[in-house]
Amino acid sequence: MKNVLSIIAVAALTAGFVSCGPSAEEKQKMEERAKFVADSTANAISTTMETTAAPVDSAAAAAAATTETVAPAAEEKH
């Protein structure tokens, strides 16, 4: 009988702790943390996109400039 009552008491305490959930302060902190992580991730992605796009554009511009300067020189030799 004592074992049955002990098991019931442990089950009741466990159910009580699980059913409570986070407090209002904890929920607010979790929401603030989620917003911070989302903003940081978006900022990191946009920064990465900006830094990787710049070298590609400048490399294309350099290649175009090289082609323009070489082509007239080739025509002059004929």
GURO-292882 format. One record per atom (N, C-alpha, C): chain; residue number from 1; residue in one letter; x, y, z; atom name. Coordinates in steps of 0.001 Angstrom, whole numbers, plus 524288, in hexadecimal, padded with zeros to 5 digits. Layout:
["A"; NUM; "A"; [X; Y; Z]; "CA"],
...
This chain:
["A"; 1; "M"; [80337; 7FB5E; 80000]; "N"],
["A"; 1; "M"; [80000; 80000; 80000]; "CA"],
["A"; 1; "M"; [8036F; 804F2; 80000]; "C"],
["A"; 2; "K"; [807C6; 804BE; 80301]; "N"],
["A"; 2; "K"; [80B3A; 8094D; 80329]; "CA"],
["A"; 2; "K"; [80DAE; 80A50; 7FDCE]; "C"],
["A"; 3; "N"; [80EF7; 80616; 7FB0B]; "N"],
["A"; 3; "N"; [81154; 806B7; 7F5DA]; "CA"],
["A"; 3; "N"; [80D78; 8094B; 7F216]; "C"],
["A"; 4; "V"; [8089B; 807D0; 7F258]; "N"],
["A"; 4; "V"; [804AB; 809FD; 7EEE0]; "CA"],
["A"; 4; "V"; [803FA; 80FCD; 7F001]; "C"],
["A"; 5; "L"; [803C1; 8113F; 7F4F8]; "N"],
["A"; 5; "L"; [80328; 816B8; 7F666]; "CA"],
["A"; 5; "L"; [807FE; 819E3; 7F4DF]; "C"],
["A"; 6; "S"; [80C87; 81799; 7F555]; "N"],
["A"; 6; "S"; [81156; 81A40; 7F3C3]; "CA"],
["A"; 6; "S"; [81165; 81B40; 7EDE3]; "C"],
["A"; 7; "I"; [80FCD; 81765; 7EAEF]; "N"],
["A"; 7; "I"; [80FAA; 817FD; 7E542]; "CA"],
["A"; 7; "I"; [80BB2; 81C2A; 7E3B7]; "C"],
["A"; 8; "I"; [80739; 81C43; 7E632]; "N"],
["A"; 8; "I"; [80332; 82029; 7E510]; "CA"],
["A"; 8; "I"; [80533; 8259D; 7E67F]; "C"],
["A"; 9; "A"; [807DD; 8261C; 7EAE7]; "N"],
["A"; 9; "A"; [809E4; 82B2C; 7EC96]; "CA"],
["A"; 9; "A"; [80E01; 82D2A; 7E8BB]; "C"],
["A"; 10; "V"; [81180; 829CD; 7E70D]; "N"],
["A"; 10; "V"; [81587; 82B55; 7E34D]; "CA"],
["A"; 10; "V"; [81307; 82CDB; 7DE21]; "C"],
["A"; 11; "A"; [80F30; 829F4; 7DC69]; "N"],
["A"; 11; "A"; [80C82; 82B2B; 7D783]; "CA"],
["A"; 11; "A"; [809AD; 83069; 7D7E3]; "C"],
["A"; 12; "A"; [8073B; 83182; 7DC49]; "N"],
["A"; 12; "A"; [8046C; 83671; 7DD00]; "CA"],
["A"; 12; "A"; [8083E; 83B0D; 7DD04]; "C"],
["A"; 13; "L"; [80C9F; 83A8A; 7DFAE]; "N"],
["A"; 13; "L"; [81086; 83EB8; 7DFBC]; "CA"],
["A"; 13; "L"; [812D7; 83FA3; 7DA4B]; "C"],
["A"; 14; "T"; [813F5; 83B72; 7D794]; "N"],
["A"; 14; "T"; [81618; 83BE9; 7D250]; "CA"],
["A"; 14; "T"; [81232; 83E9B; 7CEB3]; "C"],
["A"; 15; "A"; [80D52; 83D10; 7CEFF]; "N"],
["A"; 15; "A"; [8094A; 83F7E; 7CBBC]; "CA"],
["A"; 15; "A"; [808A6; 84540; 7CD21]; "C"],
["A"; 16; "G"; [80926; 84693; 7D212]; "N"],
["A"; 16; "G"; [808B2; 84C02; 7D3B6]; "CA"],
["A"; 16; "G"; [80D10; 84F65; 7D193]; "C"],
["A"; 17; "F"; [811C5; 84D67; 7D195]; "N"],
["A"; 17; "F"; [81632; 8506B; 7CF89]; "CA"],
["A"; 17; "F"; [815F3; 850F5; 7C99C]; "C"],
["A"; 18; "V"; [81462; 84CDC; 7C703]; "N"],
["A"; 18; "V"; [81437; 84CF2; 7C14F]; "CA"],
["A"; 18; "V"; [80FDC; 85077; 7BF5B]; "C"],
["A"; 19; "S"; [80B80; 85079; 7C1ED]; "N"],
["A"; 19; "S"; [80708; 8536F; 7C006]; "CA"],
["A"; 19; "S"; [80782; 8594D; 7C0F5]; "C"],
["A"; 20; "C"; [80AF8; 85AF8; 7C458]; "N"],
["A"; 20; "C"; [80B71; 8608A; 7C586]; "CA"],
["A"; 20; "C"; [80D75; 863A9; 7C0DF]; "C"],
["A"; 21; "G"; [8118B; 861FC; 7BE4D]; "N"],
["A"; 21; "G"; [813B5; 864CF; 7B9E1]; "CA"],
["A"; 21; "G"; [816BD; 86998; 7BBA1]; "C"],
["A"; 22; "P"; [818C6; 86C8B; 7B7ED]; "N"],
["A"; 22; "P"; [81BDF; 87128; 7B93C]; "CA"],
["A"; 22; "P"; [81870; 875A9; 7BB29]; "C"],
["A"; 23; "S"; [81ACF; 878F5; 7BE5D]; "N"],
["A"; 23; "S"; [817FA; 87D81; 7C05B]; "CA"],
["A"; 23; "S"; [817CA; 881BC; 7BC2A]; "C"],
["A"; 24; "A"; [81501; 885F0; 7BD3D]; "N"],
["A"; 24; "A"; [81488; 88A38; 7B980]; "CA"],
["A"; 24; "A"; [819DC; 88CB3; 7B86D]; "C"],
["A"; 25; "E"; [81D0D; 88D3D; 7BC83]; "N"],
["A"; 25; "E"; [8224B; 88F6D; 7BBD3]; "CA"],
["A"; 25; "E"; [825A7; 88BE6; 7B864]; "C"],
["A"; 26; "E"; [82544; 886CA; 7B942]; "N"],
["A"; 26; "E"; [82859; 88323; 7B62B]; "CA"],
["A"; 26; "E"; [82693; 8832B; 7B076]; "C"],
["A"; 27; "K"; [82173; 88399; 7AF98]; "N"],
["A"; 27; "K"; [81F73; 883E2; 7AA41]; "CA"],
["A"; 27; "K"; [8216D; 888CB; 7A787]; "C"],
["A"; 28; "Q"; [82173; 88D35; 7AA50]; "N"],
["A"; 28; "Q"; [82346; 8921B; 7A814]; "CA"],
["A"; 28; "Q"; [82915; 891B9; 7A6BD]; "C"],
["A"; 29; "K"; [82C2A; 88F66; 7AA37]; "N"],
["A"; 29; "K"; [831C3; 88EC4; 7A92A]; "CA"],
["A"; 29; "K"; [832A7; 88B38; 7A475]; "C"],
["A"; 30; "M"; [82F7E; 88717; 7A405]; "N"],
["A"; 30; "M"; [83010; 8838D; 79F95]; "CA"],
["A"; 30; "M"; [82EB2; 88658; 79A7B]; "C"],
["A"; 31; "E"; [82AA7; 8899D; 79A85]; "N"],
["A"; 31; "E"; [82927; 88C8B; 795D7]; "CA"],
["A"; 31; "E"; [82D61; 89082; 7945B]; "C"],
["A"; 32; "E"; [82F9A; 89330; 79848]; "N"],
["A"; 32; "E"; [833C4; 896F2; 7973D]; "CA"],
["A"; 32; "E"; [8388B; 89430; 794FB]; "C"],
["A"; 33; "R"; [839CC; 88FAA; 79721]; "N"],
["A"; 33; "R"; [83E4A; 88CB1; 7953B]; "CA"],
["A"; 33; "R"; [83D5E; 88AD6; 78FA7]; "C"],
["A"; 34; "A"; [838A3; 88910; 78E7F]; "N"],
["A"; 34; "A"; [83763; 8874C; 78939]; "CA"],
["A"; 34; "A"; [837C5; 88BCE; 78556]; "C"],
["A"; 35; "K"; [835E9; 89064; 786E0]; "N"],
["A"; 35; "K"; [83636; 894F9; 78377]; "CA"],
["A"; 35; "K"; [83BF0; 89682; 7829C]; "C"],
["A"; 36; "F"; [83F13; 8965C; 786B1]; "N"],
["A"; 36; "F"; [8449B; 897A2; 78643]; "CA"],
["A"; 36; "F"; [8475F; 893E4; 78286]; "C"],
["A"; 37; "V"; [8464B; 88EDF; 78310]; "N"],
["A"; 37; "V"; [848C3; 88AF9; 77FAF]; "CA"],
["A"; 37; "V"; [8470B; 88BC0; 77A07]; "C"],
["A"; 38; "A"; [84206; 88CD3; 7792E]; "N"],
["A"; 38; "A"; [84019; 88DA9; 773E0]; "CA"],
["A"; 38; "A"; [84295; 89282; 77173]; "C"],
["A"; 39; "D"; [842F4; 896B6; 77472]; "N"],
["A"; 39; "D"; [8455A; 89B82; 77277]; "CA"],
["A"; 39; "D"; [84B26; 89AB5; 77153]; "C"],
["A"; 40; "S"; [84DDA; 897F8; 774C7]; "N"],
["A"; 40; "S"; [8536D; 896FB; 77400]; "CA"],
["A"; 40; "S"; [85454; 893A3; 76F2A]; "C"],
["A"; 41; "T"; [8510E; 88FBF; 76E72]; "N"],
["A"; 41; "T"; [85190; 88C5E; 769E8]; "CA"],
["A"; 41; "T"; [85090; 88F68; 764E7]; "C"],
["A"; 42; "A"; [84C81; 89295; 764DA]; "N"],
["A"; 42; "A"; [84B4D; 895B8; 76038]; "CA"],
["A"; 42; "A"; [84FB7; 8998E; 75F13]; "C"],
["A"; 43; "N"; [851E1; 89BDF; 76318]; "N"],
["A"; 43; "N"; [85634; 89F8D; 7626C]; "CA"],
["A"; 43; "N"; [85B08; 89CC3; 76042]; "C"],
["A"; 44; "A"; [85C36; 89831; 76244]; "N"],
["A"; 44; "A"; [860B7; 89542; 76073]; "CA"],
["A"; 44; "A"; [86009; 893A4; 75AC0]; "C"],
["A"; 45; "I"; [85B56; 89218; 75952]; "N"],
["A"; 45; "I"; [85A59; 89082; 753EE]; "CA"],
["A"; 45; "I"; [85AE1; 89525; 75044]; "C"],
["A"; 46; "S"; [858A4; 89995; 751BC]; "N"],
["A"; 46; "S"; [858F5; 89E20; 74E4C]; "CA"],
["A"; 46; "S"; [85E92; 8A018; 74DD7]; "C"],
["A"; 47; "T"; [8618F; 89FE2; 75204]; "N"],
["A"; 47; "T"; [86709; 8A17D; 751D9]; "CA"],
["A"; 47; "T"; [86A24; 89DD7; 74E59]; "C"],
["A"; 48; "T"; [86920; 898DF; 74EBB]; "N"],
["A"; 48; "T"; [86BD3; 8950B; 74B7C]; "CA"],
["A"; 48; "T"; [86A7F; 895DA; 745C4]; "C"],
["A"; 49; "M"; [86594; 896E2; 744B1]; "N"],
["A"; 49; "M"; [863F7; 897C3; 73F46]; "CA"],
["A"; 49; "M"; [86698; 89C9E; 73D0C]; "C"],
["A"; 50; "E"; [86714; 8A0BE; 7401B]; "N"],
["A"; 50; "E"; [8697E; 8A58F; 73E45]; "CA"],
["A"; 50; "E"; [86F50; 8A4CF; 73D4A]; "C"],
["A"; 51; "T"; [8720C; 8A213; 740C0]; "N"],
["A"; 51; "T"; [877B0; 8A177; 7402C]; "CA"],
["A"; 51; "T"; [87906; 89DA3; 73BD1]; "C"],
["A"; 52; "T"; [875C8; 899BE; 73AD0]; "N"],
["A"; 52; "T"; [876FE; 89619; 7369F]; "CA"],
["A"; 52; "T"; [8755D; 8984B; 73159]; "C"],
["A"; 53; "A"; [8719D; 89BD0; 73129]; "N"],
["A"; 53; "A"; [86FEB; 89E08; 72C30]; "CA"],
["A"; 53; "A"; [873D7; 8A213; 72A35]; "C"],
["A"; 54; "A"; [87663; 8A4E6; 72DA1]; "N"],
["A"; 54; "A"; [879FA; 8A907; 72BF8]; "CA"],
["A"; 54; "A"; [87EAC; 8A6E9; 728E8]; "C"],
["A"; 55; "P"; [8817D; 8A2E3; 72AA1]; "N"],
["A"; 55; "P"; [885EC; 8A0F7; 7279C]; "CA"],
["A"; 55; "P"; [8844F; 89ECC; 72249]; "C"],
["A"; 56; "V"; [87FC0; 89C5F; 721F1]; "N"],
["A"; 56; "V"; [87E07; 89A44; 71CF1]; "CA"],
["A"; 56; "V"; [87D24; 89EB4; 7191B]; "C"],
["A"; 57; "D"; [87A9D; 8A2DC; 71AE6]; "N"],
["A"; 57; "D"; [8799A; 8A758; 7178A]; "CA"],
["A"; 57; "D"; [87EAE; 8A9FC; 715DF]; "C"],
["A"; 58; "S"; [8824D; 8AAAD; 7197E]; "N"],
["A"; 58; "S"; [8872C; 8AD46; 71822]; "CA"],
["A"; 58; "S"; [88A77; 8A9D8; 71487]; "C"],
["A"; 59; "A"; [88A30; 8A4BF; 7151F]; "N"],
["A"; 59; "A"; [88D14; 8A141; 711A4]; "CA"],
["A"; 59; "A"; [88ACF; 8A179; 70C29]; "C"],
["A"; 60; "A"; [885AC; 8A1B5; 70BBE]; "N"],
["A"; 60; "A"; [88332; 8A21A; 7069D]; "CA"],
["A"; 60; "A"; [8848C; 8A74D; 7040C]; "C"],
["A"; 61; "A"; [884A8; 8AB78; 7072A]; "N"],
["A"; 61; "A"; [8860E; 8B095; 70510]; "CA"],
["A"; 61; "A"; [88BBB; 8B09B; 70336]; "C"],
["A"; 62; "A"; [88F22; 8AE24; 70615]; "N"],
["A"; 62; "A"; [894A3; 8ADEA; 70491]; "CA"],
["A"; 62; "A"; [8954D; 8AAC4; 6FF8F]; "C"],
["A"; 63; "A"; [8926B; 8A685; 6FF0A]; "N"],
["A"; 63; "A"; [892BE; 8A353; 6FA52]; "CA"],
["A"; 63; "A"; [890B1; 8A65B; 6F5A3]; "C"],
["A"; 64; "A"; [88C7D; 8A949; 6F65B]; "N"],
["A"; 64; "A"; [88A53; 8AC67; 6F219]; "CA"],
["A"; 64; "A"; [88E22; 8B0B4; 6F087]; "C"],
["A"; 65; "A"; [8909E; 8B322; 6F44B]; "N"],
["A"; 65; "A"; [8945D; 8B748; 6F320]; "CA"],
["A"; 65; "A"; [89918; 8B515; 6F042]; "C"],
["A"; 66; "T"; [89AD6; 8B081; 6F1B9]; "N"],
["A"; 66; "T"; [89F4B; 8AE0E; 6EF2A]; "CA"],
["A"; 66; "T"; [89DF9; 8ACB8; 6E98D]; "C"],
["A"; 67; "T"; [89952; 8AAC3; 6E8A0]; "N"],
["A"; 67; "T"; [897AF; 8A956; 6E35A]; "CA"],
["A"; 67; "T"; [89752; 8AE28; 6DFE5]; "C"],
["A"; 68; "E"; [89561; 8B271; 6E1FD]; "N"],
["A"; 68; "E"; [894D1; 8B734; 6DEEA]; "CA"],
["A"; 68; "E"; [89A1E; 8B984; 6DD72]; "C"],
["A"; 69; "T"; [89DF0; 8B91B; 6E0E2]; "N"],
["A"; 69; "T"; [8A30C; 8BB68; 6DFB5]; "CA"],
["A"; 69; "T"; [8A63C; 8B7F2; 6DC1C]; "C"],
["A"; 70; "V"; [8A56C; 8B2D6; 6DC23]; "N"],
["A"; 70; "V"; [8A86D; 8AF49; 6D8E2]; "CA"],
["A"; 70; "V"; [8A647; 8AF44; 6D34C]; "C"],
["A"; 71; "A"; [8A147; 8AF7F; 6D2A0]; "N"],
["A"; 71; "A"; [89EE2; 8AF1D; 6CD73]; "CA"],
["A"; 71; "A"; [8A099; 8B39A; 6C9CE]; "C"],
["A"; 72; "P"; [8A094; 8B886; 6CB6B]; "N"],
["A"; 72; "P"; [8A25E; 8BCA4; 6C7DE]; "CA"],
["A"; 72; "P"; [8A828; 8BC17; 6C679]; "C"],
["A"; 73; "A"; [8AB4A; 8BA44; 6CA0C]; "N"],
["A"; 73; "A"; [8B0D4; 8B995; 6C8EB]; "CA"],
["A"; 73; "A"; [8B19E; 8B572; 6C4C2]; "C"],
["A"; 74; "A"; [8AE8C; 8B167; 6C4B5]; "N"],
["A"; 74; "A"; [8AEF0; 8AD45; 6C0CA]; "CA"],
["A"; 74; "A"; [8AD5B; 8AF4F; 6BB7A]; "C"],
["A"; 75; "E"; [8A98A; 8B2B4; 6BB3E]; "N"],
["A"; 75; "E"; [8A7C7; 8B4DA; 6B63F]; "CA"],
["A"; 75; "E"; [8ABD3; 8B892; 6B3E4]; "C"],
["A"; 76; "E"; [8AEA9; 8BB4A; 6B70E]; "N"],
["A"; 76; "E"; [8B281; 8BF0B; 6B525]; "CA"],
["A"; 76; "E"; [8B717; 8BC68; 6B26E]; "C"],
["A"; 77; "K"; [8B86D; 8B7A2; 6B3E5]; "N"],
["A"; 77; "K"; [8BCE1; 8B4D9; 6B1A6]; "CA"],
["A"; 77; "K"; [8BBD5; 8B33D; 6ABFD]; "C"],
["A"; 78; "H"; [8B70E; 8B2C1; 6AA56]; "N"],
["A"; 78; "H"; [8B5E0; 8B0F9; 6A4FC]; "CA"],
["A"; 78; "H"; [8B6BF; 8B52E; 6A157]; "C"],
